[in-house]
Amino acid sequence: MQTITEMMYTAESGIRFASKLTPKISYSVKDDAVPIAGSISTAYRRLSLLENLGLATIHRSQFQINRAARQPMYILEKLVPSLIALKNAKRFGRKYHISDINFVKNNLPDGSFITLDYRAWDVTKFQTPLDLYVYVTDIEKTAKFLKDNDFNEGTKGHVVLLQKQPNIKNDIEQVYLDCIAKGGRSILDAIAIELKYGEQFDIKGRFDIQDILKVQDDMQTTS
């Protein structure tokens, strides 16, 4: 199994490639990737490196880049465990309703750790949570428990299992890193966490000033 340093070294050319893309929601391999990579085969190799780290999703001739790919390299290195956990996550649903989340919260296995979106909500009260992401010690055992209780694995459920990392020490920092790694709306949660608890951890992500101002304004409005 590769170390984090080895993963970063392997993905370096892909990360450099991603840093040259103009930020937007979706890209065309032909129109956006090839001019940077030089050829379509090189473009797909770069995207494959990013996909292996959970930093890109590819669908035919289109792709998306996780905003985490634009973090400085020293931050990206800290994000790798979160990126891998999110990439290998298992999603479950039963009634596809808040009752699914309540069931899991009431039946958490020993040693589990709630992160996105509910832990972010608990510590910031910023964004209404959508999904329950839970780190568990034995993901297969927990998945079996859910299936035994009529949950189905798929892409639409609101319960997401993540393989627990062995070195979780600061839960606020872990949720912060998970938010950055997930990207999307979770970036705003990361900013809210940093604004409220930044003195509790040394790692600081890099965010767009527009997002920072939005979070600051929204937090002042709701306080």
C-alpha positions in Angstrom: 0.0 0.0 0.0 1.4 3.4 -1.0 2.2 6.0 1.6 0.7 9.5 1.4 4.0 10.8 0.2 4.1 8.2 -2.6 0.5 9.0 -3.5 1.3 12.7 -3.8 4.4 12.0 -5.9 2.4 9.7 -8.2 -0.3 12.3 -8.7 1.9 15.3 -9.0 1.6 15.7 -12.8 -2.2 15.4 -12.5 -2.3 18.0 -9.8 -0.2 20.4 -11.8 -2.6 19.8 -14.7 -5.6 20.6 -12.6 -4.1 23.8 -11.4 -3.9 25.1 -14.9 -7.6 24.7 -15.6 -9.9 27.7 -15.4 -12.3 27.1 -12.4 -15.7 26.0 -13.6 -18.3 23.3 -12.8 -17.7 20.9 -15.8 -15.0 20.5 -18.4 -14.7 19.0 -21.9 -11.7 16.7 -22.4 -11.3 17.9 -26.0 -11.8 21.6 -25.4 -10.3 22.1 -21.9 -7.9 19.2 -21.1 -6.2 18.6 -24.4 -4.9 22.1 -24.8 -3.2 21.8 -21.5 -2.1 18.2 -21.6 -0.9 18.3 -25.2 -2.8 15.2 -26.4 -6.0 13.3 -25.6 -4.1 10.3 -24.2 -2.0 12.5 -21.9 -5.2 14.3 -20.8 -6.8 11.0 -19.8 -3.6 9.9 -18.0 -3.6 13.1 -16.0 -7.3 12.7 -15.2 -6.9 9.1 -14.2 -4.2 10.2 -11.6 -6.7 12.7 -10.2 -9.5 10.2 -10.2 -7.4 7.8 -8.2 -7.2 10.4 -5.4 -10.8 11.4 -5.6 -9.9 14.7 -7.2 -11.7 14.2 -10.5 -14.8 12.4 -11.9 -14.8 11.4 -15.5 -17.9 10.6 -17.6 -17.2 9.9 -21.3 -15.8 13.1 -22.7 -16.7 15.3 -19.7 -15.0 15.7 -16.3 -15.3 17.6 -13.1 -12.5 18.6 -10.8 -12.8 18.6 -7.0 -12.0 22.1 -5.7 -9.6 20.4 -3.2 -7.2 19.9 -6.1 -6.5 23.7 -6.0 -5.3 23.6 -2.5 -1.5 24.1 -1.9 0.4 20.8 -2.0 1.1 20.8 1.8 -2.7 21.0 2.4 -3.4 18.4 -0.2 -1.1 16.0 1.6 -3.2 16.4 4.7 -6.3 15.9 2.7 -5.3 12.5 1.2 -6.8 10.3 4.0 -10.1 12.2 3.7 -10.1 12.0 -0.1 -9.5 8.3 -0.1 -12.1 7.7 2.5 -14.7 9.7 0.5 -13.7 8.0 -2.7 -14.3 4.5 -1.2 -17.4 5.5 0.8 -20.5 3.3 0.8 -23.9 5.0 0.6 -27.1 3.5 2.0 -30.8 4.3 2.1 -34.0 2.7 3.3 -36.8 5.1 3.3 -34.7 7.9 1.9 -35.9 10.1 4.7 -34.6 11.7 7.9 -35.7 8.5 9.6 -32.8 6.7 8.0 -30.3 9.1 9.6 -32.1 8.9 12.9 -31.9 5.1 12.8 -28.1 5.1 12.2 -27.5 7.8 14.8 -29.3 5.7 17.3 -27.4 2.5 16.4 -23.8 3.8 15.9 -21.2 1.1 16.3 -18.5 1.4 18.9 -15.7 3.7 17.9 -17.6 5.4 15.1 -17.2 9.1 14.4 -19.7 11.4 12.7 -18.3 14.0 10.3 -20.1 15.5 7.3 -22.7 17.0 7.2 -24.1 16.6 10.7 -20.9 17.2 12.7 -20.3 20.3 10.7 -23.8 21.5 11.5 -23.3 20.7 15.2 -20.2 22.9 15.5 -21.2 25.8 13.2 -25.0 25.8 12.8 -24.3 27.2 9.4 -25.7 24.9 6.7 -28.6 22.5 7.1 -27.2 19.0 6.9 -28.2 16.7 4.0 -26.3 13.5 4.5 -24.8 11.6 7.5 -21.2 10.7 6.9 -19.9 8.3 9.6 -16.4 6.9 10.1 -16.6 3.3 11.2 -14.0 0.8 12.3 -15.3 -2.1 10.2 -17.1 -0.8 7.1 -18.1 -4.2 5.8 -19.6 -5.2 9.2 -21.5 -2.0 9.4 -22.7 -2.3 5.9 -24.0 -5.8 6.7 -25.9 -4.5 9.7 -27.6 -1.8 7.6 -28.5 -4.4 4.9 -29.9 -6.7 7.6 -32.1 -3.7 8.6 -33.5 -3.3 5.1 -31.1 -0.6 3.9 -30.0 -0.7 0.3 -26.6 0.3 -1.0 -26.7 2.8 -3.9 -26.1 6.3 -4.9 -29.1 8.1 -3.5 -29.1 7.2 0.2 -28.4 9.8 2.9 -26.2 7.5 5.1 -22.6 7.3 4.0 -20.0 5.0 5.6 -16.4 5.9 5.6 -13.5 3.7 6.7 -12.2 5.1 10.0 -8.7 6.5 10.0 -6.4 5.3 12.8 -5.0 8.7 13.8 -8.1 10.9 14.4 -7.1 13.1 17.3 -8.8 16.4 16.8 -12.4 16.0 15.7 -12.9 19.6 14.7 -9.8 19.5 12.5 -10.9 16.2 11.0 -14.3 17.6 10.0 -12.6 20.7 8.6 -10.3 18.5 6.4 -13.3 16.4 5.4 -15.2 19.5 4.3 -12.3 20.7 2.1 -11.8 17.2 0.7 -15.5 16.8 -0.2 -15.7 20.2 -2.0 -18.9 21.6 -3.2 -21.1 23.2 -0.6 -18.9 21.6 2.1 -16.3 24.3 1.3 -18.6 26.8 3.0 -18.8 24.6 6.1 -15.0 24.5 6.1 -14.8 28.2 6.1 -17.4 28.5 8.8 -15.4 26.0 11.0 -12.2 28.0 10.4 -13.8 31.3 11.3 -15.2 29.8 14.6 -12.5 27.3 15.6 -9.4 28.2 13.6 -7.3 28.6 16.7 -7.8 24.9 17.5 -5.8 23.7 14.5 -2.7 24.7 12.6 -3.8 23.6 9.1 -5.5 26.4 7.1 -7.0 25.9 3.7 -7.0 28.3 0.8 -10.5 29.6 -0.2 -11.9 32.1 -2.7 -12.5 35.5 -1.2 -16.1 35.5 -2.5 -16.8 32.4 -0.5 -15.2 33.7 2.7 -17.2 37.0 2.4 -20.4 35.0 1.8 -19.9 32.9 4.9 -18.9 35.9 7.1 -22.0 37.7 5.9 -24.3 34.7 6.4 -22.9 34.0 9.9 -23.4 37.6 10.9 -27.0 37.6 9.6 -27.9 34.4 11.6 -26.0 35.3 14.8 
